[in-house]
Amino acid sequence: MSRKETLKPAVALRKAVAYFRQPSHDRAGNPIPVQQDRVRSFAKEHGIEIVGEFTDSNRHRPGRN
């Protein structure tokens, strides 16, 4: 084996950004912390590296109830 071959990672990670949103009509049904746990678990199981996370609580949007 050449030196380059020995330095390759065993599993190539895919990179992703996670976006979590709490719809105004479903405030109690699927809170952001639950979404975060599920997405992080999915990413770990599928070899995905989360390189950034964003949340949108949907609080300050004009014209939305």
C-alpha positions as YAML, in Angstrom:
chain: A
units: angstrom
residues:
- id: 1
  name: MET
  ca: [0.00, 0.00, 0.00]
- id: 2
  name: SER
  ca: [1.17, 3.47, -0.78]
- id: 3
  name: ARG
  ca: [1.21, 6.23, 1.81]
- id: 4
  name: LYS
  ca: [-1.85, 7.90, 0.22]
- id: 5
  name: GLU
  ca: [-3.93, 4.76, 0.52]
- id: 6
  name: THR
  ca: [-3.20, 4.37, 4.24]
- id: 7
  name: LEU
  ca: [-4.31, 7.95, 4.98]
- id: 8
  name: LYS
  ca: [-7.79, 7.59, 3.47]
- id: 9
  name: PRO
  ca: [-10.60, 7.49, 6.04]
- id: 10
  name: ALA
  ca: [-12.39, 4.17, 6.42]
- id: 11
  name: VAL
  ca: [-15.75, 5.84, 5.76]
- id: 12
  name: ALA
  ca: [-16.05, 8.98, 3.71]
- id: 13
  name: LEU
  ca: [-18.22, 11.48, 5.56]
- id: 14
  name: ARG
  ca: [-20.84, 13.46, 3.75]
- id: 15
  name: LYS
  ca: [-21.38, 16.96, 5.06]
- id: 16
  name: ALA
  ca: [-24.74, 18.54, 5.77]
- id: 17
  name: VAL
  ca: [-26.36, 21.53, 7.40]
- id: 18
  name: ALA
  ca: [-29.34, 20.87, 9.66]
- id: 19
  name: TYR
  ca: [-32.34, 23.22, 9.67]
- id: 20
  name: PHE
  ca: [-34.93, 22.91, 12.42]
- id: 21
  name: ARG
  ca: [-38.26, 24.69, 12.25]
- id: 22
  name: GLN
  ca: [-41.18, 24.84, 14.61]
- id: 23
  name: PRO
  ca: [-44.38, 25.50, 12.63]
- id: 24
  name: SER
  ca: [-46.80, 27.82, 14.36]
- id: 25
  name: HIS
  ca: [-49.66, 25.33, 14.07]
- id: 26
  name: ASP
  ca: [-47.70, 22.48, 15.70]
- id: 27
  name: ARG
  ca: [-45.94, 24.04, 18.69]
- id: 28
  name: ALA
  ca: [-46.43, 21.07, 21.01]
- id: 29
  name: GLY
  ca: [-46.26, 18.23, 18.48]
- id: 30
  name: ASN
  ca: [-42.64, 18.15, 17.34]
- id: 31
  name: PRO
  ca: [-40.44, 20.53, 19.33]
- id: 32
  name: ILE
  ca: [-37.05, 21.58, 18.03]
- id: 33
  name: PRO
  ca: [-35.07, 19.51, 20.60]
- id: 34
  name: VAL
  ca: [-36.86, 16.35, 19.39]
- id: 35
  name: GLN
  ca: [-36.04, 17.22, 15.77]
- id: 36
  name: GLN
  ca: [-32.39, 17.82, 16.73]
- id: 37
  name: ASP
  ca: [-32.10, 14.44, 18.45]
- id: 38
  name: ARG
  ca: [-33.61, 12.63, 15.46]
- id: 39
  name: VAL
  ca: [-31.50, 14.42, 12.87]
- id: 40
  name: ARG
  ca: [-28.28, 13.94, 14.83]
- id: 41
  name: SER
  ca: [-29.00, 10.22, 15.28]
- id: 42
  name: PHE
  ca: [-29.80, 9.83, 11.58]
- id: 43
  name: ALA
  ca: [-26.60, 11.64, 10.61]
- id: 44
  name: LYS
  ca: [-24.48, 9.49, 12.91]
- id: 45
  name: GLU
  ca: [-26.01, 6.25, 11.62]
- id: 46
  name: HIS
  ca: [-25.50, 7.25, 7.98]
- id: 47
  name: GLY
  ca: [-22.00, 8.73, 8.15]
- id: 48
  name: ILE
  ca: [-23.10, 12.33, 7.74]
- id: 49
  name: GLU
  ca: [-21.16, 15.12, 9.41]
- id: 50
  name: ILE
  ca: [-23.37, 18.02, 10.48]
- id: 51
  name: VAL
  ca: [-21.26, 21.12, 9.87]
- id: 52
  name: GLY
  ca: [-23.88, 23.67, 10.92]
- id: 53
  name: GLU
  ca: [-27.27, 23.91, 12.58]
- id: 54
  name: PHE
  ca: [-29.94, 26.55, 12.21]
- id: 55
  name: THR
  ca: [-33.24, 26.92, 14.04]
- id: 56
  name: ASP
  ca: [-36.32, 28.90, 13.13]
- id: 57
  name: SER
  ca: [-38.88, 29.26, 15.90]
- id: 58
  name: ASN
  ca: [-41.29, 31.07, 13.54]
- id: 59
  name: ARG
  ca: [-41.90, 33.82, 16.11]
- id: 60
  name: HIS
  ca: [-41.26, 37.07, 14.26]
- id: 61
  name: ARG
  ca: [-42.71, 36.55, 10.81]
- id: 62
  name: PRO
  ca: [-45.08, 39.25, 9.64]
- id: 63
  name: GLY
  ca: [-48.40, 37.97, 8.37]
- id: 64
  name: ARG
  ca: [-48.16, 34.59, 10.10]
- id: 65
  name: ASN
  ca: [-50.44, 33.39, 12.89]
...
